[in-house]
Amino acid sequence: MRYTIVIEKAPANYAAYVPDLPGCVATAPTRQEAIAEITEAISFHIQGLREYGEPVPEPRCTATAVDIVAVA
């Protein structure tokens, strides 16, 4: 499965979360570490859902970056 993650720069670190997996979050001092941490968190989160007999949400979210040109 391939889940979309969102990475946000906070004042002291990076935070990541998965829109399709509510409650699945991670933080780390660098962007690369945040990606590694959220990857591990996704696996752990899915494992927990399966252990408790909960459904594992299918990935549904996507993301795209757009460039905005400022108009003077």
N, C-alpha and C positions, 0 to 999 in steps of 0.2 A: 504494500500500500504506500501511497505517497501523499503525505499531509502537507498542507500549506502552513508555514509558521510565520509569525509576525515578530520582528525584532525591533525593539525600541531602545534608543540611547537615553539613559537616565543620567543624572548628574555624576554619579560615582561608578556606574556599571552599565551593563546591557541586560535587558529583560526580554524574554521570549515567551510566546504563548501560541497555542494551537486553537484557532476558532472552532474547529470541528470536535475538539475534545475539551469541553469546559473543565476548568480546574487544572489543566495540564500546563504548568508554567516552569520556568527556570530563569536563573540569573547568573551572571558571571562577569568578571572584570573586563573581558574582551569580547568582541563580536564572535570570533572563532570559537572561543570557549562556550559562549552562549549557545551556539549551534550544536556543539558537541553535547552540552548538558540537556538541551531540549530533545535531541535525538534519543538520549538515554531515558529521559522522562516519558517520552511517547511509548517506548517499549514497556517501561514499568507500568504506565497507566493502562495500556491495553492488557497486560498480564493481569492486573488487578481486576479489570472488568470481567475477564474470562473466568477468573477464580471465583468471583461472586455471581456468575451466571448472568451478568448484564450484557446487553448487546454492544458490540463494538461498532461505533458509527463509521459509516463509509465516508471517505474523503469527499467533500462536496465543494469546499471553498477554493477559489483561485485568487490570484493577485496579479496586478499589472501596474507598472509605474508609468506615469504620464508626465511629460514636460509641459510646464505652464510658462508662457512668455508674458512677462509683465507689460501692461499697456500704460504708456506714460500719459 
